[in-house]
Amino acid sequence: MWRRSFSTATNASTAIKEKKWDVLVIGAGHNGLTAAAYLAGSGLSVAVLERRHVIGGAAVTEELIPGFKFSRCSYLQSLLRPSLIKELELGRHGLKLLKRNPSSFTPCLDGNYLLLGPDRELNHSEISKFSVNDANAYHRYEKQLENFCKLMDPLLDSPPPETTQNGASFNDRLKDKFRKSVFWASFMRQALSLGQKDLVDFMDLLLSPASKVLNKWFESDVLKATLATDAVIGSTASAHTPGSGYVLLHHVMGETDGDRGIWSYVEGGMGSVSSAIANAARESGAHIVTSAEVSQLMIKDSGTVNGVLLADGTEVISPIVLSNATPYKTFMELVPNNTLPNDFTRALKYSDYSSATTKINLAVDKLPQFQCCKLNHPDAGPQHVGTIHIGSESMEEIDSACQDAVNGVPSRRPVIEMTIPSVLDKTISPPGKHVINLFIQYTPYKPSDGSWGDTAYRESFAQKCFSLIEEYAPGFSSSIIGYDMLTPPDLEREFGLTGGNIFHGAMGLDSLFLMRPVKGWSSYRTPLQGLYLCGSGTHPGGGVMGAPGRNAAHVVLQDVVKP
């Protein structure tokens, strides 16, 4: 396939094998690059080793069809931590965010539609078409979620208060105990400031199914379904799954240029996020090498890290290695056998890496014309700007799609989130043509009725998705110039995402905070001295956030720079 990628990283191992580095980072995904930027900025010599020919990991831009630049995996920005954007001066390094207003469009087969966004008056007017009660309740719903996010925000920007492992010195244990006391005291002050009623509501949100939370607030099926997609995005869960309620916080979590809850496109595609971070890392002296696949970690007899072995046989020496790969990939494939504690290995081996997500990136010669809008002109309208929810007119539809996957087959009527970034970003497609992202659920890793390795089976599912869109936007299929399809096995093979899980592991309540990636090892450190994790498989989890990389770098500096 004709391919062009966007990276200016060095493509040679000769430049890195001739010196001993202070730090090596496995993987030039956005978290690995973030860790490298902070560590290099602190004066350490850092080399980043990327398996693919292009940097970015899942936050990448690739031109697979001439003239069309796809954000192949991640496709929206909001979660990137404000502290990171400011500290690394990402704006100066080329990051440009394009705010979406409105941010959401749900077309209905009966001719209605729902637009939502940051405009309070628009929201009230639109929701009133379905329910005046819901229109009046919606702002209160958002404000409550925003209050809960303020409680969560400090947790994102610091390592979890993990228990000190055996072998730490008395001074280290004393400092650790002090840090934990400060952390919990601050968190408790924040929690108590909510008041008992909001605290109880917060616990209800954390533990309940999203459907229960939304049914308490609203009566309109279309509004509830639109919001429920936030709770199931990227997971194998249904809106009726207990514990899915907390993911509703994604509706207001994050920000763009200080505006909370605003999701944006990135000019040049999501690879521009990674490029900006890489520019900051290089400016601080980090060395980034592509086509440098790590095949194994080198471990001394003492159980300490000594560097990595590349697939071409090159040994790269360093006493500190940060892995931006998934925890499973790191410990089950890169660490030599019989070097890890059995209980740790067992916990990692049985972690949940299931996925039901497929991404289709399309090049089209015209915008989809949604018949519910009763418009017939080629120009972009408000319906094209935000996330377009296809096949999500009720929570029952979402649940039915999920149950198909539970039964081993791809959803008969998939849940599709469509975005058209080229409406706002004129740099990623030729004039008059557009890039469309389809984020699709639910697609089992190993379907019982076929194989993703079968070209005809893949094509059949893609056509099923296009036909569903046709129900809302007649003529859509005829606009397709070409497309790129990534099923769970493709995401695993191409991007190293174990099981095809876009979050480096499930984001259930049993896999967050002090239990991510496994209980007892949430502080980015590992049982092997000198080996750290810095990817989305660590706290606070997946999404283009940068927090795992930033937090991991601070832990490394804490361990290295002793008073």
Salt bridges, closest charged atoms under 4 A:
GLU62 OE1 - ARG3 NH1 2.98
GLU62 OE2 - ARG52 NH2 2.99
GLU62 OE1 - HIS53 NE2 3.67
GLU62 OE2 - ARG72 NH1 3.22
GLU63 OE1 - ARG4 NH1 3.51
GLU87 OE2 - ARG550 NH2 2.98
GLU89 OE2 - ARG92 NH2 3.30
GLU126 OE1 - LYS129 NZ 3.02
GLU142 OE2 - HIS251 NE2 2.97
GLU146 OE1 - LYS143 NZ 3.47
ASP153 OD1 - ARG81 NH2 3.91
ASP153 OD2 - ARG260 NH2 2.51
ASP157 OD1 - ARG81 NE 2.89
ASP172 OD1 - LYS175 NZ 3.91
ASP172 OD2 - LYS562 NZ 3.40
ASP176 OD2 - LYS180 NZ 2.70
ASP201 OD2 - LYS197 NZ 3.04
ASP204 OD1 - LYS212 NZ 3.55
ASP204 OD2 - LYS216 NZ 2.52
ASP230 OD2 - HIS251 ND1 3.39
ASP259 OD2 - LYS99 NZ 2.54
GLU267 OE1 - LYS96 NZ 3.67
GLU283 OE1 - ARG92 NH2 2.75
GLU283 OE1 - HIS93 NE2 3.55
GLU333 OE1 - LYS329 NZ 3.08
ASP404 OD1 - ARG412 NH2 2.86
GLU417 OE2 - HIS389 ND1 3.97
GLU471 OE2 - ARG413 NH1 3.06
ASP484 OD2 - ARG72 NE 3.00
ASP490 OD2 - ARG458 NH1 2.76
ASP490 OD1 - ARG493 NH2 2.90
GLU494 OE2 - ARG52 NH2 2.96
GLU494 OE2 - ARG72 NH1 3.53
ASP559 OD1 - ARG525 NH2 2.83
